[in-house]
Amino acid sequence: MSILYPVAASADEAIRAPRGLAARGREAADLAGGAVSFVSEAVGPAFATEAALIEVFGGTAAQPWSRLQPVAPGAKSREPIKPVNQDGRRWPQPKPGGAALWRLSISYWRIDSAEHAPADHARKLRRDPEAGELDSRTLRALSRQPLRAMKPQQPLDIGLFEVRPPDAPHLIIPDE
């Protein structure tokens, strides 16, 4: 038995009105009519208890593609932490934190929109004086594009110290 995940453009749409449910990427792409990517995102605010979260989200919290996640209160972004030497110890004693908060995390097939993806290479757009400043959506779309060659690859070049034998022209033998 496989889990059917919602197909939607955003996490909110996945909860409220998904375009359909799919177990595999190919099925999701057929439903979306284009490319999709599998993502997990936190949805909604943090709640003090699991019961409060279940009360607000109801049946969505019981779906196999959703899970309740504990979150540290006042959690910052996941930046590297520099060690601090205090009282002969590498790390100081941790400060007591508050009670854990709870958030709903859902997994779904997100529809990749190609409307913000420029057709040219990032290198060409960056050097173009008419391009101006690129907004964050355009830069994100450029970073998700597959890398393409600027020109076709040239055939393999044989150097000065390599030779093809007459009886086996498909081999290249080093000759020094």
Long-range contacts (C-beta under 8 A, 24 or more apart in sequence): 3-64, 3-65, 4-65, 5-38, 5-65, 5-107, 5-108, 5-109, 6-65, 6-106, 6-108, 6-109, 7-31, 7-32, 7-36, 7-108, 7-109, 7-111, 8-108, 8-109, 8-110, 8-111, 9-110, 9-111, 9-113, 10-110, 11-41, 11-43, 11-106, 11-108, 12-43, 14-106, 14-108, 15-43, 15-57, 15-60, 15-106, 18-108, 19-111, 22-109, 25-109, 28-109, 31-109, 32-109, 32-111, 34-111, 34-112, 34-113, 34-114, 35-111, 35-112, 35-114, 36-109, 36-110, 36-111, 36-112, 37-109, 37-110, 37-112, 38-107, 38-108, 38-109, 38-110, 39-107, 39-108, 39-110, 40-105, 40-106, 40-107, 40-108, 41-105, 41-106, 41-108, 42-69, 42-71, 42-103, 42-104, 42-105, 43-103, 43-104, 43-105, 43-106, 44-103, 44-104, 45-103, 46-71, 46-73, 46-101, 46-102, 46-103, 47-101, 47-102, 47-103, 48-99, 48-101, 48-102, 49-102, 50-102, 52-102, 53-102, 53-103, 53-104, 57-104, 60-104, 60-106, 61-104, 63-106, 65-106, 65-107, 65-108, 66-104, 66-105, 66-106, 66-107, 67-104, 67-105, 68-102, 68-103, 68-104, 68-105, 69-102, 69-103, 69-104, 69-105, 70-100, 70-101, 70-102, 71-100, 71-101, 71-102, 71-103, 72-97, 72-100, 72-101, 73-97, 73-98, 73-99, 73-100, 73-101, 74-98, 112-144, 114-141, 116-140, 116-141, 117-141, 117-142, 117-144, 117-145, 118-142, 121-148, 121-150, 123-150
